[in-house]
């Protein structure tokens, strides 16, 4: 990848169609940044999980609430920010998805997967409401 920086910002409705659109945008930029297929899969899954969380758990499909989405790349980092307008959550309060009964639950693994697949994950509460999740994947130079 050339040492150029690029940022794309979009505002999405609180629908599952928005999940596909955000994933497509992120993967298009990740391909151009030179990520291999394994990393593309990880980035795609992370964006999908985060967008589903924003639409379903954050905004609760509310048609009046939007999801702010941005993806940027620099020579060092590929960064995705997803912000909802929901009530927010405390990541420390989430049950461990790999312990006991949680292994058999149908949901509850999104944050765990994002932490596993990305190099960094940050959660920030927004004012007056909402949550912003930042996902970072380091760009590895192929020189």
Phi and psi restraints in degrees (value plus and minus 20) as a CYANA .aco file:
   2 UNK   PHI     -86.6   -46.6
   2 UNK   PSI     139.9   179.9
   3 UNK   PHI     -98.5   -58.5
   3 UNK   PSI      24.7    64.7
   4 UNK   PHI    -119.3   -79.3
   4 UNK   PSI     130.1   170.1
   5 UNK   PHI    -125.5   -85.5
   5 UNK   PSI     126.6   166.6
   6 UNK   PHI    -168.8  -128.8
   6 UNK   PSI     121.7   161.7
   7 UNK   PHI    -154.2  -114.2
   7 UNK   PSI     116.0   156.0
   8 UNK   PHI    -141.2  -101.2
   8 UNK   PSI     109.6   149.6
   9 UNK   PHI    -140.6  -100.6
   9 UNK   PSI     117.0   157.0
  10 UNK   PHI    -160.4  -120.4
  10 UNK   PSI     135.5   175.5
  11 UNK   PHI    -138.6   -98.6
  11 UNK   PSI     106.1   146.1
  12 UNK   PHI    -134.2   -94.2
  12 UNK   PSI     130.8   170.8
  13 UNK   PHI     -92.5   -52.5
  13 UNK   PSI     142.6   182.6
  14 UNK   PHI    -105.5   -65.5
  14 UNK   PSI      46.7    86.7
  15 UNK   PHI    -151.2  -111.2
  15 UNK   PSI     140.3   180.3
  16 UNK   PHI     -90.5   -50.5
  16 UNK   PSI     -43.7    -3.7
  17 UNK   PHI     -82.3   -42.3
  17 UNK   PSI     -52.9   -12.9
  18 UNK   PHI     -84.1   -44.1
  18 UNK   PSI     -50.8   -10.8
  19 UNK   PHI     -80.5   -40.5
  19 UNK   PSI     -67.7   -27.7
  20 UNK   PHI     -82.6   -42.6
  20 UNK   PSI     -61.7   -21.7
  21 UNK   PHI     -84.0   -44.0
  21 UNK   PSI     -64.0   -24.0
  22 UNK   PHI     -85.2   -45.2
  22 UNK   PSI     -63.2   -23.2
  23 UNK   PHI     -81.5   -41.5
  23 UNK   PSI     -63.3   -23.3
  24 UNK   PHI     -80.7   -40.7
  24 UNK   PSI     -65.5   -25.5
  25 UNK   PHI     -81.2   -41.2
  25 UNK   PSI     -67.5   -27.5
  26 UNK   PHI     -83.7   -43.7
  26 UNK   PSI     -63.5   -23.5
  27 UNK   PHI     -88.3   -48.3
  27 UNK   PSI     -55.8   -15.8
  28 UNK   PHI     -80.5   -40.5
  28 UNK   PSI     -66.3   -26.3
  29 UNK   PHI     -89.2   -49.2
  29 UNK   PSI     -56.6   -16.6
  30 UNK   PHI     -85.8   -45.8
  30 UNK   PSI     -59.6   -19.6
  31 UNK   PHI     -80.2   -40.2
  31 UNK   PSI     -66.5   -26.5
  32 UNK   PHI     -84.3   -44.3
  32 UNK   PSI     -46.3    -6.3
  33 UNK   PHI     -99.7   -59.7
  33 UNK   PSI     -29.0    11.0
  34 UNK   PHI      74.7   114.7
  34 UNK   PSI      -5.4    34.6
  35 UNK   PHI     -88.6   -48.6
  35 UNK   PSI     126.1   166.1
  36 UNK   PHI    -100.4   -60.4
  36 UNK   PSI     154.3   194.3
  37 UNK   PHI     -79.9   -39.9
  37 UNK   PSI     -59.0   -19.0
  38 UNK   PHI     -83.1   -43.1
  38 UNK   PSI     -64.9   -24.9
  39 UNK   PHI     -88.4   -48.4
  39 UNK   PSI     -56.4   -16.4
  40 UNK   PHI     -80.1   -40.1
  40 UNK   PSI     -61.6   -21.6
  41 UNK   PHI     -81.5   -41.5
  41 UNK   PSI     -62.8   -22.8
  42 UNK   PHI     -86.6   -46.6
  42 UNK   PSI     -63.5   -23.5
  43 UNK   PHI     -84.5   -44.5
  43 UNK   PSI     -65.7   -25.7
  44 UNK   PHI     -80.1   -40.1
  44 UNK   PSI     -65.0   -25.0
  45 UNK   PHI     -84.5   -44.5
  45 UNK   PSI     -60.2   -20.2
  46 UNK   PHI     -84.8   -44.8
  46 UNK   PSI     -64.6   -24.6
  47 UNK   PHI     -83.7   -43.7
  47 UNK   PSI     -63.7   -23.7
  48 UNK   PHI     -79.7   -39.7
  48 UNK   PSI     -69.0   -29.0
  49 UNK   PHI     -81.6   -41.6
  49 UNK   PSI     -62.9   -22.9
  50 UNK   PHI     -88.4   -48.4
  50 UNK   PSI     -61.9   -21.9
  51 UNK   PHI     -85.7   -45.7
  51 UNK   PSI     -61.5   -21.5
  52 UNK   PHI     -80.4   -40.4
  52 UNK   PSI     -63.3   -23.3
  53 UNK   PHI     -79.5   -39.5
  53 UNK   PSI     -63.4   -23.4
  54 UNK   PHI     -85.5   -45.5
  54 UNK   PSI     -64.2   -24.2
  55 UNK   PHI     -92.4   -52.4
  55 UNK   PSI     -68.8   -28.8
  56 UNK   PHI    -103.2   -63.2
  56 UNK   PSI     -74.0   -34.0
  57 UNK   PHI    -107.4   -67.4
  57 UNK   PSI     -57.7   -17.7
  58 UNK   PHI     -97.3   -57.3
  58 UNK   PSI     -86.7   -46.7
  59 UNK   PHI    -105.8   -65.8
  59 UNK   PSI     -30.5     9.5
  60 UNK   PHI      30.9    70.9
  60 UNK   PSI      23.9    63.9
  61 UNK   PHI      39.7    79.7
  61 UNK   PSI      -4.9    35.1
  62 UNK   PHI     -86.7   -46.7
  62 UNK   PSI      99.3   139.3
  63 UNK   PHI     -87.1   -47.1
  63 UNK   PSI     -34.7     5.3
  64 UNK   PHI    -109.4   -69.4
  64 UNK   PSI     -29.5    10.5
  65 UNK   PHI    -125.8   -85.8
  65 UNK   PSI     124.0   164.0
  66 UNK   PHI    -135.5   -95.5
  66 UNK   PSI     142.5   182.5
  67 UNK   PHI    -134.6   -94.6
  67 UNK   PSI     101.6   141.6
  68 UNK   PHI    -106.5   -66.5
  68 UNK   PSI     111.4   151.4
  69 UNK   PHI    -153.2  -113.2
  69 UNK   PSI     112.1   152.1
  70 UNK   PHI    -161.9  -121.9
  70 UNK   PSI     125.8   165.8
  71 UNK   PHI    -154.7  -114.7
  71 UNK   PSI     111.8   151.8
  72 UNK   PHI    -156.9  -116.9
  72 UNK   PSI     131.9   171.9
  73 UNK   PHI    -153.8  -113.8
  73 UNK   PSI     121.0   161.0
  74 UNK   PHI    -146.8  -106.8
  74 UNK   PSI    -196.9  -156.9
  75 UNK   PHI     -88.3   -48.3
  75 UNK   PSI     -39.4     0.6
  76 UNK   PHI    -123.1   -83.1
  76 UNK   PSI     -59.0   -19.0
  77 UNK   PHI    -153.2  -113.2
  77 UNK   PSI     130.2   170.2
  78 UNK   PHI    -135.8   -95.8
  78 UNK   PSI      94.0   134.0
  79 UNK   PHI    -142.0  -102.0
  79 UNK   PSI     112.0   152.0
  80 UNK   PHI    -140.5  -100.5
  80 UNK   PSI     111.7   151.7
  81 UNK   PHI    -142.5  -102.5
  81 UNK   PSI     110.1   150.1
  82 UNK   PHI    -150.3  -110.3
  82 UNK   PSI     102.5   142.5
  83 UNK   PHI    -147.8  -107.8
  83 UNK   PSI     112.2   152.2
  84 UNK   PHI    -126.9   -86.9
  84 UNK   PSI    -199.7  -159.7
  85 UNK   PHI    -137.4   -97.4
  85 UNK   PSI       9.1    49.1
  86 UNK   PHI    -106.2   -66.2
  86 UNK   PSI    -188.7  -148.7
  87 UNK   PHI     -95.1   -55.1
  87 UNK   PSI     -37.9     2.1
  88 UNK   PHI      72.3   112.3
  88 UNK   PSI     150.1   190.1
  89 UNK   PHI    -173.3  -133.3
  89 UNK   PSI     141.0   181.0
  90 UNK   PHI    -126.5   -86.5
  90 UNK   PSI      92.1   132.1
  91 UNK   PHI     -78.9   -38.9
  91 UNK   PSI     -46.3    -6.3
  92 UNK   PHI     -89.7   -49.7
  92 UNK   PSI     -38.2     1.8
  93 UNK   PHI    -108.3   -68.3
  93 UNK   PSI     -28.8    11.2
  94 UNK   PHI     -92.4   -52.4
  94 UNK   PSI     117.0   157.0
  95 UNK   PHI     -88.1   -48.1
  95 UNK   PSI     128.2   168.2
  96 UNK   PHI     -89.9   -49.9
  96 UNK   PSI      98.3   138.3
  97 UNK   PHI     -92.1   -52.1
  97 UNK   PSI     -30.1     9.9
  98 UNK   PHI    -126.6   -86.6
  98 UNK   PSI      -8.0    32.0
  99 UNK   PHI    -125.0   -85.0
  99 UNK   PSI     115.4   155.4
 100 UNK   PHI      20.5    60.5
 100 UNK   PSI    -144.1  -104.1
 101 UNK   PHI     -80.4   -40.4
 101 UNK   PSI     -47.1    -7.1
 102 UNK   PHI     -83.2   -43.2
 102 UNK   PSI     -44.2    -4.2
 103 UNK   PHI     -80.4   -40.4
 103 UNK   PSI     -46.6    -6.6
 104 UNK   PHI    -119.4   -79.4
 104 UNK   PSI     -20.2    19.8
 105 UNK   PHI     -92.1   -52.1
 105 UNK   PSI     130.9   170.9
 106 UNK   PHI     -97.6   -57.6
 106 UNK   PSI     -39.7     0.3
 107 UNK   PHI    -158.6  -118.6
 107 UNK   PSI    -199.7  -159.7
 108 UNK   PHI      84.1   124.1
 108 UNK   PSI      -8.4    31.6
 109 UNK   PHI    -129.9   -89.9
 109 UNK   PSI     -22.3    17.7
 110 UNK   PHI     -77.5   -37.5
 110 UNK   PSI     -73.1   -33.1
 111 UNK   PHI     -83.3   -43.3
 111 UNK   PSI     -60.5   -20.5
 112 UNK   PHI     -78.5   -38.5
 112 UNK   PSI     -66.2   -26.2
 113 UNK   PHI     -84.5   -44.5
 113 UNK   PSI     -62.6   -22.6
 114 UNK   PHI     -81.0   -41.0
 114 UNK   PSI     -63.8   -23.8
 115 UNK   PHI     -82.2   -42.2
 115 UNK   PSI     -57.6   -17.6
 116 UNK   PHI     -92.4   -52.4
 116 UNK   PSI     -61.0   -21.0
 117 UNK   PHI    -105.5   -65.5
 117 UNK   PSI     -44.6    -4.6
 118 UNK   PHI    -127.5   -87.5
 118 UNK   PSI     142.8   182.8
 119 UNK   PHI     -99.9   -59.9
 119 UNK   PSI     -49.5    -9.5
 120 UNK   PHI    -162.6  -122.6
 120 UNK   PSI     128.8   168.8
 121 UNK   PHI    -161.3  -121.3
 121 UNK   PSI     106.4   146.4
 122 UNK   PHI    -147.6  -107.6
 122 UNK   PSI     118.9   158.9
 123 UNK   PHI    -138.9   -98.9
 123 UNK   PSI     109.9   149.9
 124 UNK   PHI    -153.8  -113.8
 124 UNK   PSI     112.8   152.8
 125 UNK   PHI     -99.6   -59.6
 125 UNK   PSI     117.0   157.0
 126 UNK   PHI    -123.0   -83.0
 126 UNK   PSI     136.3   176.3
 127 UNK   PHI    -130.2   -90.2
 127 UNK   PSI     116.0   156.0
 128 UNK   PHI    -102.3   -62.3
 128 UNK   PSI     -38.5     1.5
 129 UNK   PHI    -174.5  -134.5
 129 UNK   PSI     143.7   183.7
 130 UNK   PHI      95.3   135.3
 130 UNK   PSI     148.0   188.0
 131 UNK   PHI    -155.9  -115.9
 131 UNK   PSI     116.7   156.7
 132 UNK   PHI    -134.0   -94.0
 132 UNK   PSI     107.4   147.4
 133 UNK   PHI    -130.2   -90.2
 133 UNK   PSI     110.1   150.1
 134 UNK   PHI    -132.4   -92.4
 134 UNK   PSI     105.8   145.8
 135 UNK   PHI    -133.8   -93.8
 135 UNK   PSI     111.4   151.4
 136 UNK   PHI    -147.8  -107.8
 136 UNK   PSI     112.2   152.2
 137 UNK   PHI    -142.4  -102.4
 137 UNK   PSI     106.2   146.2
 138 UNK   PHI     -93.6   -53.6
 138 UNK   PSI     120.5   160.5
 139 UNK   PHI    -106.3   -66.3
 139 UNK   PSI     105.6   145.6
 140 UNK   PHI    -118.0   -78.0
 140 UNK   PSI     103.7   143.7
 141 UNK   PHI     -89.6   -49.6
 141 UNK   PSI     116.4   156.4
 142 UNK   PHI    -119.7   -79.7
 142 UNK   PSI       1.8    41.8
